């Protein structure tokens, strides 16, 4: 089994996606975002992650999928 690989998988709009586990650094819950004027459409904003400023991108927008329905 030297050739086996592990993946972090998730569903997005009924599509199954996977990222090789060795490429995943961390999975976090959604945080408050600061909007960035004039940013590309796929950039949702910036977040502070333990003192580091991180860009949050919207994979739905990147893949041209419909927006997420608001929670009821």
C-alpha positions in Angstrom: 0.0 0.0 0.0 3.0 2.3 -0.6 1.0 4.0 -3.4 -2.1 4.8 -1.4 -3.2 8.4 -0.9 -5.6 10.1 1.5 -8.0 12.9 0.6 -10.0 15.6 2.4 -13.3 15.5 0.6 -16.3 17.8 0.7 -19.5 18.4 -1.3 -20.3 21.7 -3.0 -23.6 22.0 -4.8 -23.9 18.2 -5.0 -20.4 17.8 -6.5 -17.8 15.8 -4.6 -14.4 17.4 -4.4 -11.2 16.1 -2.9 -7.9 17.6 -2.0 -4.9 15.5 -1.2 -4.5 15.4 2.6 -0.8 16.3 2.5 -1.9 19.7 0.8 -4.4 20.6 3.6 -2.9 22.7 6.3 -6.1 23.4 8.4 -9.9 23.3 8.2 -11.6 26.2 10.0 -15.1 27.4 10.6 -16.3 30.5 8.7 -15.1 33.7 10.3 -16.0 37.3 10.0 -14.7 38.8 6.7 -13.7 42.3 5.9 -14.7 43.2 2.3 -12.0 44.4 0.0 -13.0 47.2 -2.4 -12.1 46.5 -6.1 -11.1 42.9 -5.3 -11.8 40.2 -8.0 -15.3 38.7 -7.8 -14.0 35.4 -6.3 -12.4 37.2 -3.3 -15.0 37.2 -0.5 -12.8 39.3 1.8 -10.0 39.2 4.4 -9.9 37.5 7.8 -7.6 37.6 10.8 -6.4 34.1 11.5 -4.3 34.1 14.7 -2.7 37.4 13.8 -2.2 36.6 10.1 -4.3 38.3 7.4 -5.7 35.6 5.1 -7.6 36.0 1.8 -10.9 34.2 1.7 -12.0 33.0 -1.8 -15.4 31.8 -2.7 -15.1 28.4 -4.5 -18.7 28.7 -5.7 -17.8 31.9 -7.5 -14.6 30.5 -8.9 -16.4 27.5 -10.3 -19.3 29.6 -11.5 -21.8 27.7 -9.3 -25.0 29.3 -8.0 -24.8 31.1 -4.7 -25.6 29.4 -1.4 -29.2 29.7 -0.2 -29.5 31.6 3.1 -30.0 29.5 6.2 -33.6 29.3 7.4 
